Amino acid sequence: MEKFVLKEEIEKIINGRQVTAAMFYTFNFDPRFFENFIMPILVDPKISFRDEEIYNRILWRQCEKEKKIPPIAVYYDYYAKDPITAPSLGYDIHSIKMPGLPGKICNFHPKQIFLLLNDNDRQTLVLISGSGNITANGWCDNFESFSVQEFSLNKRNPRRVSKNSLQIYLDNVQKLTGSQQPTEAHQQISNFLNYVDLSKTYFNNFFGTFQNFLVHNIPLKEVYEVEIISPYFSRNTILVDWLMEKGIENIHCLLPTLRSNEVMISEEDFTALQNKGILWSRWKNDELNASVRNLHSKIYRFYTRDNCYTILGSVNFTIPAWSKFTPDKNSSNIEFGDLHIDKGNTNRILQPISNLNPEDLLFIEKNELENPKDSENFNRNAPDISFQIDWNIRKLNIQANLGKEKCNFIDLFNNREIIPGQTSIKLNPQDANSLAKNSVINIHSSLKGKTEKYTFYVTHINIQSKPLGFRLNTQTILRFWNFIDDPIQKEVMIRKISESVTDESGAIDSQKWETKLLLNEMATHFSALSQLEKRLFNNLLQDPESLENIRYYLLGENIDTLPFYLEDLEEQYKEGKMQNAFYWMILQIVRSAFYSKVLKILDANHNISDWQKFHSGIEIKIDSLDDLIQITAKKIPRFDKKRQDWVEEQIMVQYD
């Protein structure tokens, strides 16, 4: 076995190739860790992400604009996700609520990474399977194990009807989400597998029990010793009994320890397994014994006279991990294991601990979702609800498949009741800002007089229009428009901003950036707006891609876009730092020079990609501007309708 840091190993595997799709299966899911530590691996390595959250937030919007983010999908166990911080970017997320019999805790438990890579039109698929979740512990702190396999196309003609075992496994996971529509990442990876004949054997609970997998793939009659690395064990000795019935009496189990050397098993279970004949062991490699890491790896090694059969993946030495998945009366997890056959290699990785005295050990048994000793502390009746925000139109879409339970929002939308079926809610500014900062939705579900709290993530579309969540001084935004074609200078400014609005922990502290009004610099505003207009529209006829640039600057929410600029102007105006006439004039220029102009272009070109959504987004912005213009005009002394019409006419002549 070779030691590596998972992130560094993946970067080495990608090695300059383009990631065209990425899919992740995980039990625990930490979205903030995923977005700031893992997702940057999936884009162009020349894009330099940093530790500051706001810096990365700005950069992701630029990547979105330049279409540099591949389709990404994450599938996770609903009950094991981070309940505090939700996903903030526009990748696909699917929570899986595993079916289970009353009193049974069944987990969606595989930990896998599928990377579809492209190098000069040559596609390959990398499958990384193991024990590490998408958390800091899983990628950085624990002792984990992974296998890496790369698939090339080895079929000239695609499958038309039948599917290989990996495709069937992917489809079965998709069914668990309850969604009829597979993610784009899923579709691309499954399509690639149409051209692949598998040469390896994999375990998953959809196909049968772990016992059956062992019987069909390992000559158990020839096995004289097995080594088991698992942090968790079932309370009884059923699995040990089964191995011994197959004639395997030498069973070596790594003593599962925390980094503090505490043992992750109860003394009662430790003794029962020891009395049954298990030999508690340590690593043969003393370097591993000295490592201060929590054990989370899951490895089985079956030794015959000539070969070693290794199964590496997510399968703990527990009954739910070894059982077969049966949807209607389930008591099983979903796991994945990768079988390796090492011919002629019978080197041991464990050695028994001599003179092991239980009185010398500190037993700290962990009762948690991955290793539940009882089901009383775990509520598994979350309602079937999904939430999606379209940031272009600031609307929350809800799909609620409710039975008799009654559900209400907590601290959002005036705690209103959630209506069964498909509904939507228009986001007011307060709710929009709250969900932009952290899109966790908490609800109360009441059934038969009992009320429970549940947490849901929101999926995001049109993420480029999502509020950034902090303010800049207007001068900085105007300077950005002077550097549209100067990426080096823009990056310098982004770094300066991110360092200025983040505290020592990397979190955003909007109070650190002083917002200044340019009362004596009105010309700067008008000049910058004029420059932006020319840069956006002058090359439109020669360069069709310019329209995507316009979409970004008019509908996107980033530090160099018009919505961000207008938002800060409105805040200054509300705070009394801006003259009514000046604010009214800027609103009129922005409406005529940008939004009205692009609306005419769209009306004349119905063949534009996503025409309807683009058109709708522009109309919404114009309606919002019109409301502000009317409100502001009423506050300007002696500015009657006749004077307003004359000024508007002059502006339209200038910018039409």
C-alpha positions in Angstrom: 0.0 0.0 0.0 1.2 3.4 -0.9 0.8 6.5 1.2 -0.5 9.8 -0.3 -2.5 12.9 0.4 -5.8 12.5 -1.5 -6.0 16.1 -2.9 -2.4 15.9 -4.1 -3.0 12.5 -5.6 -6.0 13.7 -7.6 -4.1 16.7 -8.8 -1.4 14.3 -10.0 -4.0 12.1 -11.7 -5.6 15.0 -13.5 -2.2 16.3 -14.6 -3.4 19.1 -16.8 -6.3 17.2 -18.4 -9.6 18.9 -18.5 -12.3 17.7 -16.1 -15.5 17.4 -18.2 -17.7 15.9 -15.5 -17.3 15.0 -11.8 -19.5 13.0 -9.5 -19.1 12.4 -5.8 -20.8 9.9 -3.4 -20.4 10.5 0.3 -22.0 9.8 3.6 -21.0 12.9 5.5 -21.0 16.1 3.5 -19.4 19.5 4.4 -20.3 21.9 1.6 -17.9 24.7 2.6 -15.0 22.3 2.6 -16.1 20.9 -0.7 -16.4 24.3 -2.4 -13.2 25.8 -1.1 -10.9 22.7 -0.9 -12.1 20.2 -3.5 -13.9 22.0 -6.3 -10.9 24.2 -7.2 -9.2 20.9 -8.3 -11.8 20.5 -11.0 -11.2 23.7 -12.9 -8.2 25.1 -14.8 -5.2 24.9 -12.5 -4.1 28.4 -13.7 -7.1 29.8 -11.7 -5.6 30.6 -8.3 -8.1 30.0 -5.6 -7.2 31.1 -2.0 -8.2 30.6 1.6 -10.4 33.7 1.7 -14.0 32.8 1.2 -14.9 36.1 -0.5 -12.0 35.8 -3.0 -13.2 32.4 -4.0 -16.8 33.6 -4.2 -15.8 36.3 -6.7 -13.6 33.9 -8.7 -16.4 31.2 -9.0 -18.6 33.8 -10.6 -15.9 34.6 -13.1 -15.5 30.9 -13.8 -19.3 30.6 -14.3 -19.2 33.5 -16.8 -16.4 31.9 -18.7 -18.0 28.5 -18.6 -15.0 26.9 -16.9 -17.0 24.8 -14.4 -17.7 21.3 -15.5 -21.0 19.5 -14.5 -20.5 18.5 -10.9 -22.9 16.4 -8.8 -22.8 15.4 -5.1 -24.9 12.6 -3.6 -24.9 12.4 0.2 -26.9 10.9 3.1 -29.6 13.4 4.1 -29.1 12.7 7.8 -25.3 12.9 7.7 -24.9 16.3 6.0 -23.5 19.4 7.8 -26.6 21.0 9.4 -25.1 24.5 9.7 -23.6 25.5 6.3 -25.3 24.8 3.0 -24.0 24.7 -0.6 -23.5 28.1 -2.1 -22.6 27.3 -5.7 -24.5 26.0 -8.6 -23.5 22.3 -8.7 -26.1 19.5 -8.5 -26.8 18.1 -5.0 -28.9 15.1 -4.2 -29.7 14.1 -0.6 -30.6 10.4 -0.1 -33.0 9.3 2.6 -32.4 5.6 2.9 -35.5 3.4 3.4 -35.4 1.3 6.5 -37.5 -0.9 8.7 -38.7 0.6 12.0 -35.9 0.8 14.5 -33.2 0.3 11.8 -30.6 2.9 10.9 -29.7 2.4 7.2 -27.1 4.7 5.6 -26.1 5.8 2.1 -22.5 5.1 2.9 -20.3 4.8 -0.3 -17.4 7.2 -0.7 -16.5 7.6 -4.4 -15.2 10.1 -6.9 -15.9 9.8 -10.6 -13.8 12.1 -12.8 -14.4 12.2 -16.6 -11.2 13.6 -18.1 -10.4 14.9 -21.6 -6.9 15.2 -23.1 -6.9 16.2 -26.8 -10.3 14.6 -27.4 -9.2 11.4 -25.7 -11.6 10.6 -22.8 -10.8 8.6 -19.7 -12.8 7.9 -16.5 -11.1 7.8 -13.1 -12.8 6.0 -10.3 -11.6 6.6 -6.8 -13.3 4.4 -4.2 -12.6 4.3 -0.5 -13.5 5.3 3.0 -13.1 9.1 3.2 -16.1 11.4 3.3 -16.3 14.9 1.9 -15.1 16.5 5.1 -11.9 17.9 6.4 -11.5 14.7 8.5 -12.0 12.5 5.5 -9.5 14.3 3.3 -7.0 15.7 5.7 -7.1 14.2 9.2 -8.2 10.6 9.4 -6.4 7.4 8.3 -8.4 6.5 5.2 -7.8 4.1 2.3 -8.6 4.5 -1.4 -8.2 2.6 -4.6 -7.7 4.4 -8.0 -8.7 3.0 -11.3 -8.6 4.6 -14.8 -10.9 3.4 -17.6 -10.2 3.9 -21.3 -12.7 3.2 -24.0 -12.4 -0.4 -25.0 -15.6 -1.0 -27.0 -15.9 0.2 -30.6 -19.7 0.1 -30.5 -21.8 1.3 -27.5 -24.2 -0.9 -25.6 -27.8 -0.4 -26.8 -29.7 -2.4 -24.2 -27.6 -4.1 -21.5 -25.5 -2.1 -19.0 -22.3 -3.0 -17.1 -22.3 -3.4 -13.3 -21.1 0.1 -12.7 -23.8 1.6 -14.8 -26.5 -0.4 -13.0 -25.0 0.7 -9.7 -25.1 4.4 -10.8 -28.8 4.0 -11.9 -29.7 2.4 -8.6 -28.2 5.2 -6.7 -30.1 7.7 -8.9 -33.4 5.9 -8.1 -32.7 6.4 -4.3 -32.8 10.2 -4.9 -36.5 10.1 -6.0 -35.6 12.3 -9.0 -36.6 11.2 -12.5 -34.0 13.2 -14.2 -30.3 12.1 -13.7 -27.8 14.9 -13.3 -25.7 15.9 -16.3 -22.6 14.5 -14.6 -24.3 11.2 -14.1 -25.4 11.1 -17.8 -22.0 11.9 -19.1 -20.3 9.3 -17.0 -22.9 6.6 -17.7 -22.6 7.4 -21.5 -18.9 6.9 -21.3 -19.3 3.5 -19.6 -21.4 2.4 -22.6 -18.0 2.0 -24.3 -16.3 0.1 -21.5 -16.1 -3.6 -20.7 -15.1 -4.0 -17.0 -12.2 -6.1 -16.1 -12.6 -5.8 -12.3 -15.2 -7.0 -9.8 -17.0 -4.6 -7.4 -19.3 -5.1 -4.4 -22.4 -3.1 -3.7 -25.5 -4.0 -1.6 -27.9 -3.6 -4.6 -26.5 -6.9 -6.0 -26.5 -9.0 -2.8 -24.9 -9.5 0.6 -21.2 -9.1 1.3 -21.2 -12.8 2.2 -22.5 -13.8 -1.2 -19.9 -11.5 -2.8 -17.1 -13.3 -0.9 -18.4 -16.8 -1.8 -18.6 -16.0 -5.5 -15.3 -14.1 -5.9 -12.9 -15.6 -3.4 -11.9 -19.3 -3.0 -12.8 -19.3 0.7 -11.9 -22.9 1.2 -8.3 -22.0 0.4 -8.3 -18.9 2.8 -6.4 -19.6 6.0 -6.2 -16.1 7.3 -8.0 -12.8 7.0 -7.0 -9.3 8.1 -9.8 -6.8 8.8 -9.3 -3.1 9.2 -12.6 -1.4 10.3 -13.3 1.3 12.8 -16.8 -0.2 13.6 -18.0 -3.6 14.7 -21.5 -5.0 15.2 -22.6 -5.8 18.7 -22.9 -9.5 18.2 -20.4 -12.0 16.7 -22.6 -13.2 13.7 -20.0 -12.1 11.1 -17.2 -13.8 13.0 -19.2 -16.9 13.2 -19.9 -16.9 9.5 -16.1 -16.5 8.7 -15.3 -19.4 11.0 -18.0 -21.6 9.5 -16.2 -21.1 6.2 -13.1 -22.5 7.8 -11.3 -19.2 8.4 -10.1 -19.3 12.0 -7.2 -16.9 11.8 -9.0 -13.5 12.0 -6.8 -10.6 12.7 -8.6 -7.2 13.4 -6.8 -3.9 13.7 -7.6 -2.5 17.1 -9.7 0.7 16.2 -8.1 3.7 17.9 -8.6 7.4 17.9 -5.6 9.7 17.6 -5.5 9.9 21.4 -5.1 6.1 21.4 -8.5 5.6 22.9 -10.2 2.5 21.6 -13.4 3.0 19.5 -15.3 0.0 20.8 -17.0 -0.9 24.0 -15.2 -3.1 26.5 -18.0 -5.6 26.3 -17.8 -6.0 22.5 -14.0 -6.0 22.7 -14.1 -9.0 25.1 -16.8 -10.8 23.2 -14.9 -10.7 19.9 -11.7 -11.6 21.6 -13.3 -14.6 23.3 -14.7 -15.7 19.9 -11.2 -16.0 18.6 -10.4 -12.6 17.0 -6.7 -11.6 17.3 -6.6 -7.9 18.0 -3.7 -6.5 16.0 -1.6 -3.4 15.2 -0.1 -2.2 12.0 3.0 -4.2 10.9 4.5 -0.8 9.8 5.5 1.0 12.9 5.3 4.3 11.1 1.5 3.8 10.8 1.2 2.9 14.5 3.0 6.1 15.4 0.6 8.2 13.2 -1.8 10.4 15.3 -4.8 10.0 13.1 -8.3 8.6 13.7 -8.8 5.2 12.1 -11.6 5.3 9.5 -10.3 2.9 6.8 -12.2 -0.2 5.8 -10.0 -3.0 4.3 -10.4 -6.8 4.1 -7.4 -9.1 3.1 -8.0 -12.8 2.5 -4.9 -14.9 2.2 -4.5 -18.1 0.3 -1.3 -20.0 -0.3 -0.7 -18.2 -3.6 -2.7 -15.0 -3.6 -4.1 -12.1 -1.5 -7.6 -10.9 -2.2 -8.1 -7.3 -1.0 -11.4 -5.6 -0.8 -11.1 -1.8 -0.2 -14.0 0.6 0.2 -16.7 1.7 2.6 -17.7 -1.6 4.2 -17.4 -1.7 8.0 -17.4 -5.0 9.9 -21.1 -4.6 10.7 -24.3 -6.3 9.8 -25.9 -3.3 7.9 -22.8 -3.0 5.8 -22.8 -6.7 4.9 -26.6 -7.0 4.2 -28.5 -6.9 0.9 -30.5 -3.8 0.1 -34.3 -4.6 -0.1 -36.3 -1.5 -0.7 -39.6 -2.6 1.0 -38.1 -4.1 4.1 -34.6 -2.7 4.3 -32.1 -3.1 7.0 -29.0 -2.5 4.9 -26.6 0.3 4.0 -25.5 1.1 0.5 -21.7 0.4 0.4 -19.1 -0.1 -2.3 -16.0 -2.3 -2.4 -13.3 -2.7 -4.9 -11.7 -6.3 -5.2 -8.0 -6.5 -6.0 -6.2 -9.9 -6.5 -2.5 -9.8 -5.8 -1.0 -12.9 -7.3 1.9 -14.2 -5.3 1.7 -11.3 -2.8 0.9 -12.6 0.7 2.7 -9.9 2.7 0.8 -9.1 5.9 -0.1 -5.6 6.9 -1.1 -6.5 10.5 0.6 -8.2 13.4 -1.1 -9.5 16.6 -0.7 -7.5 19.8 1.1 -9.7 22.4 0.0 -9.7 26.0 -3.0 -7.4 25.4 -4.6 -6.4 28.7 -8.1 -4.8 28.5 -7.4 -3.0 31.7 -4.6 -1.0 30.0 -7.1 0.3 27.4 -9.5 3.3 27.5 -12.7 2.3 25.7 -14.6 5.2 24.1 -17.4 3.7 22.1 -18.9 6.1 19.5 -22.7 5.9 19.0 -23.2 7.8 15.8 -25.0 7.4 12.4 -22.2 5.4 10.9 -22.2 3.0 13.8 -25.6 3.2 15.5 -26.0 1.1 18.6 -29.7 2.2 19.0 -32.2 4.1 16.9 -33.8 6.1 19.7 -31.6 9.1 19.2 -32.0 9.3 15.5 -35.1 10.7 13.9 -35.6 9.2 10.4 -38.9 10.6 9.3 -37.9 13.8 7.4 -40.7 14.9 4.9 -40.1 14.6 1.2 -39.4 18.2 0.3 -36.9 19.8 -2.2 -36.0 23.5 -2.6 -34.5 25.3 -5.6 -33.7 29.0 -6.0 -33.6 30.7 -9.4 -31.5 33.8 -8.6 -32.3 35.4 -11.9 -35.9 35.9 -10.9 -35.3 35.7 -7.1 -37.8 32.8 -6.7 -37.8 29.8 -4.4 -39.3 26.7 -6.1 -40.7 24.0 -3.8 -41.6 20.4 -4.5 -43.4 19.0 -1.4 -44.6 15.4 -1.5 -46.4 15.5 1.9 -48.7 13.0 3.5 -50.5 13.8 6.7 -47.7 15.9 8.2 -48.0 19.7 8.4 -44.8 21.6 7.6 -43.8 25.2 8.3 -40.7 27.3 7.6 -38.6 28.4 10.6 -37.4 32.0 10.6 -38.1 32.5 6.8 -41.2 33.6 4.9 -43.0 34.6 8.1 -43.0 30.9 9.1 -45.6 30.2 6.5 -47.0 26.7 5.9 -45.5 24.6 3.1 -48.2 23.7 0.6 -48.1 20.1 -0.9 -47.2 19.9 -4.6 -45.2 22.3 -6.7 -45.3 25.9 -5.5 -43.0 28.9 -5.6 -42.3 32.0 -3.4 -41.0 35.3 -4.6 -38.0 36.2 -2.4 -38.3 39.6 -0.6 -34.9 41.4 -0.1 -34.6 40.2 3.5 -35.2 36.5 2.7 -33.0 36.8 -0.4 -30.1 38.2 1.6 -30.5 35.5 4.3 -30.6 32.6 1.8 -27.7 34.2 -0.2 -25.5 34.1 2.9 -26.4 30.6 3.9 -29.1 28.7 2.1 -30.0 26.3 4.9 -33.8 26.0 5.2 -35.1 24.7 8.6 -38.7 23.5 8.9 -41.0 22.1 11.6 -42.9 19.0 10.7 -46.0 18.1 12.8 -47.6 14.7 12.8 -49.9 13.1 15.4 -49.2 15.9 17.9 -45.4 15.5 17.6 -43.2 18.2 16.1 -39.7 17.7 14.7 -37.2 20.0 13.2 -35.5 19.2 9.9 -32.8 20.8 7.8 -32.8 21.1 4.0 -30.2 22.3 1.5 -31.3 24.5 -1.5 -30.0 23.9 -5.0 -29.1 27.0 -6.9 -29.6 27.9 -10.6 -28.4 31.1 -12.3 -25.8 31.4 -9.5 -24.2 34.4 -11.3 -27.2 36.5 -10.1 -27.0 35.5 -6.5 -26.1 38.4 -4.1 -22.4 38.4 -3.0 -23.3 39.4 0.6 -21.1 42.4 1.1 -20.7 46.0 0.0 -17.8 47.8 -1.9 -17.1 51.4 -2.3 -18.5 52.6 -5.6 -15.1 53.9 -6.8 -13.7 50.3 -6.8 -16.6 49.1 -8.9 -16.0 51.9 -11.4 -12.3 51.1 -11.6 -13.1 47.5 -12.5 -14.9 48.7 -15.6 -11.6 50.3 -16.7 -9.9 46.9 -16.4 -12.3 44.6 -18.3 -9.5 43.6 -20.7 -6.7 43.5 -18.1 -7.0 40.2 -16.1 -3.7 40.9 -14.2 -4.9 44.2 -12.8 -8.3 42.7 -12.0 -6.8 39.9 -10.0 -4.7 42.5 -8.0 -7.9 44.3 -7.2 -9.8 41.1 -6.2 -7.0 40.1 -3.9 -7.0 43.6 -2.2 -10.8 43.4 -1.8 -10.8 39.9 -0.3 -8.1 40.8 2.1 -9.9 43.9 3.2 -13.3 42.3 3.8 -12.3 39.1 5.5 -11.2 38.7 9.1 -8.3 36.5 10.4 -10.4 33.3 10.1 -11.2 34.0 6.4 -14.9 34.8 7.1 -16.5 37.9 5.6 -16.7 41.0 7.8 -18.4 43.7 5.7 -17.8 46.3 8.3 -14.1 46.2 7.5 -14.6 47.9 4.1 -15.5 51.5 4.4 -18.2 52.6 1.8 -17.4 56.1 0.5 -19.6 58.4 -1.5 -18.1 60.3 -4.4 -20.1 63.4 -4.0 -17.7 65.5 -6.1 -16.9 62.8 -8.6 -20.1 62.5 -10.6 -18.2 62.7 -13.8 -16.3 59.5 -12.8 -19.6 57.6 -12.7 -20.8 58.9 -16.1 -17.4 58.3 -17.7 -17.1 54.7 -16.3 -20.7 53.9 -17.4 -20.0 55.3 -20.9 -16.8 53.2 -21.1 -18.6 50.0 -20.0 -21.4 50.6 -22.6 -18.9 50.9 -25.4 -16.9 47.8 -24.4 -20.1 45.7 -24.1 -21.9 46.8 -27.3 -19.3 48.0 -29.8 -18.2 44.5 -30.9 -21.6 42.8 -30.6 -22.1 42.4 -34.4 -18.6 41.1 -35.0 -18.4 38.8 -31.9 -21.6 36.8 -31.0 -20.0 35.7 -27.8 -20.2 39.4 -26.7 -23.9 38.7 -25.8 -22.8 36.3 -23.1 -20.5 39.1 -21.7 -23.5 41.4 -21.7 -25.6 38.8 -19.9 -22.9 38.6 -17.2 -22.6 42.4 -16.7 -26.3 43.1 -16.7 -27.7 40.1 -14.8 -24.7 38.7 -12.9 -24.0 39.5 -9.2 -20.2 40.1 -9.0 -17.9 42.9 -8.0 -17.7 44.2 -11.5 -21.4 43.9 -12.6 -24.2 46.5 -12.9 -26.5 44.8 -10.3 -23.7 45.0 -7.7 -23.1 48.6 -8.5 -26.8 49.5 -8.4 -27.2 47.7 -5.1 -24.5 49.8 -3.4 -25.9 53.0 -4.9 -29.3 52.2 -3.5 -27.8 51.6 -0.1 -26.0 54.9 -0.2 -29.2 56.6 -1.4 -31.2 55.1 1.5 -28.6 56.3 4.0 -28.9 59.8 2.7 -25.4 60.0 1.2 -26.5 60.7 -2.4 -28.5 63.5 -4.0 -31.9 62.7 -5.4 -31.2 64.2 -8.8 -27.8 62.4 -9.2 -29.3 59.1 -8.2 -32.2 59.6 -10.6 -29.9 60.4 -13.5 -27.7 57.3 -13.0 -30.8 55.1 -12.9 -32.1 56.6 -16.2 -28.7 56.2 -17.9 -28.4 52.6 -16.7 -31.9 51.8 -17.9 -31.4 53.4 -21.4 -27.8 52.6 -22.1 -27.8 49.0 -21.0 -31.1 47.3 -20.2 -33.4 48.9 -22.8 -30.7 48.5 -25.4 -30.2 44.8 -24.8 -34.0 44.2 -24.7 -34.3 45.6 -28.3 -31.4 43.3 -29.4 -33.2 40.3 -27.8 -36.5 41.2 -29.4 -34.8 41.3 -32.8 -33.0 37.9 -32.3 -35.2 35.1 -31.0 -32.6 32.5 -31.9 -30.3 33.6 -29.1 -29.5 30.8 -26.6 -31.8 30.8 -23.6 -33.7 33.7 -25.2 -36.7 33.5 -22.9 -34.8 33.4 -19.6 -32.4 36.1 -20.8 -35.4 38.3 -21.9 -37.3 37.7 -18.7 -34.2 38.6 -16.5 -33.8 41.9 -18.4 -37.5 42.7 -18.1 -37.4 42.1 -14.3 -34.4 44.5 -14.0 -36.2 47.2 -16.1 -39.3 46.9 -13.9 -37.2 47.3 -10.8 -35.4 50.3 -12.3 -38.7 51.9 -13.3 -40.0 51.6 -9.7 -36.9 53.3 -8.3 -36.9 56.0 -10.9 -40.5 56.9 -10.1 -39.9 56.9 -6.3 -36.8 59.0 -6.7 -38.4 61.6 -9.1 -41.1 62.4 -6.5 -38.3 63.5 -4.1 -36.8 66.0 -6.5 -38.2 69.6 -6.0 -40.0 71.2 -8.9 -39.3 68.1 -11.1 -42.7 67.7 -12.7 -43.7 65.2 -15.4 -42.9 67.6 -18.2 -39.3 68.1 -17.0 -38.9 64.3 -16.4 -40.1 63.5 -19.9 -37.7 66.0 -21.5 -34.6 64.6 -19.6 -35.6 61.0 -20.4 -36.0 61.9 -24.1 -32.5 63.4 -24.2 -31.0 60.4 -22.5 -32.8 58.0 -24.9 -31.5 60.0 -27.9 -28.0 59.8 -26.4 -28.0 56.0 -25.8 -30.5 54.6 -28.4 
